[in-house]
Amino acid sequence: MTQLVYRALRDRDWVPAMAQQTLRQASHQDATRDLLAFHELEAVLHALADKGITVILLKGAALARTVYAEAGVRPMRDLDLLVRRQDVRAARNALEAVGYTPLDVETRAGIDLEYRHSVTLQRVGILTTLIELHWSIFAPQYYLHRLPMEWFWQTAIPVRVGNAPTLILGPEAQLLHLCAHLVLHHEGTELLWLNDIAEVISCYQNQMDWEQLLDRAQAYDLLLPLQQLLPRMAEEWQSPVPGAVLADLQARRASPAETRVFTWLTAKQRTTAQRFCSDLLGIPGWGKRLHFLWTTLFPSPTYMQHRYGIRHMLLLPLYYPYHWLQSLRTLPPVGRTSAQQRTGVRTTNDSARVHATNDSARVHATNETKG
């Protein structure tokens, strides 16, 4: 948030000179990092395009130079890229070919595409870069298995990063994604994400198809995040949300399924067992649920060796009970992301439950979320 704070306070007579200097230096450092990050992003987009892979930028990568008026104002902790599910393997291969390495080992081969919405890759260099490679935009199992992604692709709009052509979400999809992600993954409290929403509403106020937004939110069981955030944005941030839209929004009723899932995902005090059960019940069909349960409780020997450094594989059976206990112990409080646990480097995806999620087939993955 340094750049945003500096933009708001620079040249204010009442701000002490020392504070101005400190903010200015931090701002320049962030601006340098931003330039390096976008240079890397351009190179990554070219590498993916060379393999015929179309990309939608998400979060900070999408917003920093489109809806924000000044370059470098919106910070990025990583690069969030959305590809089609059928392109995930090719995208991973392309990224690995230019020096990126996955941060996690799958609990079982092919399980990521079934029960995660993204994977994280890292490249170490002058600027250590994390890429969150998404094929869906929400981590909870209910949405992972039910959200139709085609509308997000159909309404995406073209932009360029340097000389690299790419896409960002259209205004309605962008606002729906930001609101739902903030509420479902971060309890609606992240200041940076609130600012993102305010900037998107302001930038697209004359282009936003509000009726389409509300209709899609209702159809996709994402109405409650809008009902929680849009009135707040209008009142507290003076965002230009039409009064008729707010009235229509409040008159709509969420489906029983959305109400149930929303209650699960936003509960303040959930036990580990309750969280796991909400994941399990979010998966359609008992066949897939049992598969999820099996892969959670009994990861492959390769994963167990990587995770626990087992010295002799004859000891493997003894590590499974230990694995279950560790999963229960390492589950973080609801709404806390893996990035918050680690001081800036995240290893899983948005809404994750860190190792417990790794252990549970990487169910939610928390994204650093700031994108």
Sequence and secondary structure as in RCSB ss.txt:
>XXXX:A:sequence
MTQLVYRALRDRDWVPAMAQQTLRQASHQDATRDLLAFHELEAVLHALADKGITVILLKGAALARTVYAEAGVRP
MRDLDLLVRRQDVRAARNALEAVGYTPLDVETRAGIDLEYRHSVTLQRVGILTTLIELHWSIFAPQYYLHRLPME
WFWQTAIPVRVGNAPTLILGPEAQLLHLCAHLVLHHEGTELLWLNDIAEVISCYQNQMDWEQLLDRAQAYDLLLP
LQQLLPRMAEEWQSPVPGAVLADLQARRASPAETRVFTWLTAKQRTTAQRFCSDLLGIPGWGKRLHFLWTTLFPS
PTYMQHRYGIRHMLLLPLYYPYHWLQSLRTLPPVGRTSAQQRTGVRTTNDSARVHATNDSARVHATNETKG
>XXXX:A:secstr
 HHHHHHHHTT TTS HHHHHHHHHHHHHHHHHHHHHHHHHHHHHHHHHHTT   EEEHHHHHTTTTSSSTTSS 
 SSEEEE  GGGHHHHHHHHHHTT EES   SSTTHHHHH SEEEEEE SSS EEEEEESSS  SHHHHHH   H
HHHHT EEEEETTEEEEE  HHHHHHHHHHHHHHHHTT  HHHHHHHHHHHHHTTTT  HHHHHHHHHHTT HHH
HHHHHHHHHHHS     HHHHHHHHH    HHHHHHHHHHH SS  HHHHHHHHHHHSSSHHHHHHHHHHHHS  
HHHHHHHH  S GGGHHHHHHHHHHHHHHH   TT  HHHHHTS   S TT  HHHHHHTTT S    S  
